[in-house]
Amino acid sequence: GTVAAIAGALAGATVGPLGIPQEWLDDLMDWPHSISYLRALATTLTDPSVDAPTSFSPWLLPRGAIFTLLVLAHGVRRLLPPY
């Protein structure tokens, strides 16, 4: 998973959104952020003269808590037999 994420990030940084298949972009999500938010954030990263979007969603807190619990549960499960 991690190697694929890094490879995808490098490929996206190299070819930009025009080099990524449209069906991949259509399935892209980072709830509760929208695709337009992600595009604005990407533009900010490539052009420092553009102001970064600074919206904050209160849904990020429960999303982060759920993700943390899932990661910890997976880690604890990996400690139990069978290894």
ChimeraX commands (.cxc) that place a marker at each C-alpha (Angstrom):
marker #1 position 0.00,0.00,0.00 radius 0.5
marker #1 position 2.65,2.54,1.01 radius 0.5
marker #1 position 4.91,1.89,-1.98 radius 0.5
marker #1 position 1.93,2.22,-4.33 radius 0.5
marker #1 position 0.92,5.51,-2.71 radius 0.5
marker #1 position 4.43,6.91,-3.08 radius 0.5
marker #1 position 4.67,5.69,-6.69 radius 0.5
marker #1 position 1.29,7.25,-7.47 radius 0.5
marker #1 position 2.28,10.55,-5.86 radius 0.5
marker #1 position 5.52,10.66,-7.85 radius 0.5
marker #1 position 3.72,9.77,-11.08 radius 0.5
marker #1 position 1.10,12.44,-10.46 radius 0.5
marker #1 position 3.74,15.03,-9.66 radius 0.5
marker #1 position 5.61,14.11,-12.84 radius 0.5
marker #1 position 2.78,13.98,-15.38 radius 0.5
marker #1 position 0.18,16.17,-13.66 radius 0.5
marker #1 position -3.58,15.62,-13.81 radius 0.5
marker #1 position -3.58,15.34,-17.61 radius 0.5
marker #1 position -1.44,12.19,-17.39 radius 0.5
marker #1 position -3.77,10.46,-14.93 radius 0.5
marker #1 position -6.69,8.47,-16.40 radius 0.5
marker #1 position -10.01,10.30,-15.97 radius 0.5
marker #1 position -11.68,7.29,-14.31 radius 0.5
marker #1 position -9.05,7.45,-11.56 radius 0.5
marker #1 position -9.71,11.14,-11.03 radius 0.5
marker #1 position -13.47,10.51,-10.98 radius 0.5
marker #1 position -13.02,8.04,-8.10 radius 0.5
marker #1 position -10.73,10.33,-6.12 radius 0.5
marker #1 position -12.14,11.35,-2.74 radius 0.5
marker #1 position -10.92,12.75,0.52 radius 0.5
marker #1 position -14.15,13.12,2.45 radius 0.5
marker #1 position -15.17,15.65,3.73 radius 0.5
marker #1 position -13.15,17.65,1.19 radius 0.5
marker #1 position -14.39,18.02,-2.36 radius 0.5
marker #1 position -12.46,17.50,-5.58 radius 0.5
marker #1 position -12.45,21.27,-6.14 radius 0.5
marker #1 position -10.81,21.74,-2.73 radius 0.5
marker #1 position -8.15,19.16,-3.58 radius 0.5
marker #1 position -7.48,20.85,-6.94 radius 0.5
marker #1 position -7.16,24.25,-5.25 radius 0.5
marker #1 position -4.75,22.77,-2.71 radius 0.5
marker #1 position -2.68,21.17,-5.50 radius 0.5
marker #1 position -2.54,24.52,-7.32 radius 0.5
marker #1 position -1.28,26.18,-4.16 radius 0.5
marker #1 position 1.48,23.60,-3.84 radius 0.5
marker #1 position 2.68,24.27,-7.38 radius 0.5
marker #1 position 2.17,28.06,-7.41 radius 0.5
marker #1 position 3.09,29.88,-4.17 radius 0.5
marker #1 position 1.38,33.09,-5.37 radius 0.5
marker #1 position -2.02,31.39,-5.01 radius 0.5
marker #1 position -3.57,31.46,-1.53 radius 0.5
marker #1 position -4.09,28.06,0.05 radius 0.5
marker #1 position -7.65,26.99,0.85 radius 0.5
marker #1 position -8.06,27.18,4.61 radius 0.5
marker #1 position -11.50,25.73,5.17 radius 0.5
marker #1 position -11.88,23.38,8.11 radius 0.5
marker #1 position -14.60,20.79,8.38 radius 0.5
marker #1 position -15.66,19.54,11.80 radius 0.5
marker #1 position -16.07,16.12,10.15 radius 0.5
marker #1 position -12.28,15.81,10.07 radius 0.5
marker #1 position -12.23,15.13,13.82 radius 0.5
marker #1 position -14.45,12.01,13.83 radius 0.5
marker #1 position -12.85,10.83,10.59 radius 0.5
marker #1 position -9.42,11.06,12.21 radius 0.5
marker #1 position -10.62,9.32,15.37 radius 0.5
marker #1 position -12.18,6.44,13.42 radius 0.5
marker #1 position -9.07,6.07,11.28 radius 0.5
marker #1 position -6.85,6.04,14.38 radius 0.5
marker #1 position -8.98,3.36,16.03 radius 0.5
marker #1 position -8.88,1.21,12.90 radius 0.5
marker #1 position -5.10,1.49,12.62 radius 0.5
marker #1 position -4.62,0.67,16.32 radius 0.5
marker #1 position -7.03,-2.27,16.10 radius 0.5
marker #1 position -5.14,-3.61,13.10 radius 0.5
marker #1 position -1.83,-3.23,14.95 radius 0.5
marker #1 position -3.15,-5.06,18.03 radius 0.5
marker #1 position -4.58,-7.82,15.82 radius 0.5
marker #1 position -1.16,-8.28,14.20 radius 0.5
marker #1 position 0.32,-8.92,17.66 radius 0.5
marker #1 position -2.03,-11.83,18.30 radius 0.5
marker #1 position -1.52,-15.38,17.01 radius 0.5
marker #1 position -1.32,-16.57,14.31 radius 0.5
marker #1 position 1.46,-14.17,13.47 radius 0.5
marker link #1:1,2 radius 0.2
marker link #1:2,3 radius 0.2
marker link #1:3,4 radius 0.2
marker link #1:4,5 radius 0.2
marker link #1:5,6 radius 0.2
marker link #1:6,7 radius 0.2
marker link #1:7,8 radius 0.2
marker link #1:8,9 radius 0.2
marker link #1:9,10 radius 0.2
marker link #1:10,11 radius 0.2
marker link #1:11,12 radius 0.2
marker link #1:12,13 radius 0.2
marker link #1:13,14 radius 0.2
marker link #1:14,15 radius 0.2
marker link #1:15,16 radius 0.2
marker link #1:16,17 radius 0.2
marker link #1:17,18 radius 0.2
marker link #1:18,19 radius 0.2
marker link #1:19,20 radius 0.2
marker link #1:20,21 radius 0.2
marker link #1:21,22 radius 0.2
marker link #1:22,23 radius 0.2
marker link #1:23,24 radius 0.2
marker link #1:24,25 radius 0.2
marker link #1:25,26 radius 0.2
marker link #1:26,27 radius 0.2
marker link #1:27,28 radius 0.2
marker link #1:28,29 radius 0.2
marker link #1:29,30 radius 0.2
marker link #1:30,31 radius 0.2
marker link #1:31,32 radius 0.2
marker link #1:32,33 radius 0.2
marker link #1:33,34 radius 0.2
marker link #1:34,35 radius 0.2
marker link #1:35,36 radius 0.2
marker link #1:36,37 radius 0.2
marker link #1:37,38 radius 0.2
marker link #1:38,39 radius 0.2
marker link #1:39,40 radius 0.2
marker link #1:40,41 radius 0.2
marker link #1:41,42 radius 0.2
marker link #1:42,43 radius 0.2
marker link #1:43,44 radius 0.2
marker link #1:44,45 radius 0.2
marker link #1:45,46 radius 0.2
marker link #1:46,47 radius 0.2
marker link #1:47,48 radius 0.2
marker link #1:48,49 radius 0.2
marker link #1:49,50 radius 0.2
marker link #1:50,51 radius 0.2
marker link #1:51,52 radius 0.2
marker link #1:52,53 radius 0.2
marker link #1:53,54 radius 0.2
marker link #1:54,55 radius 0.2
marker link #1:55,56 radius 0.2
marker link #1:56,57 radius 0.2
marker link #1:57,58 radius 0.2
marker link #1:58,59 radius 0.2
marker link #1:59,60 radius 0.2
marker link #1:60,61 radius 0.2
marker link #1:61,62 radius 0.2
marker link #1:62,63 radius 0.2
marker link #1:63,64 radius 0.2
marker link #1:64,65 radius 0.2
marker link #1:65,66 radius 0.2
marker link #1:66,67 radius 0.2
marker link #1:67,68 radius 0.2
marker link #1:68,69 radius 0.2
marker link #1:69,70 radius 0.2
marker link #1:70,71 radius 0.2
marker link #1:71,72 radius 0.2
marker link #1:72,73 radius 0.2
marker link #1:73,74 radius 0.2
marker link #1:74,75 radius 0.2
marker link #1:75,76 radius 0.2
marker link #1:76,77 radius 0.2
marker link #1:77,78 radius 0.2
marker link #1:78,79 radius 0.2
marker link #1:79,80 radius 0.2
marker link #1:80,81 radius 0.2
marker link #1:81,82 radius 0.2
marker link #1:82,83 radius 0.2
view
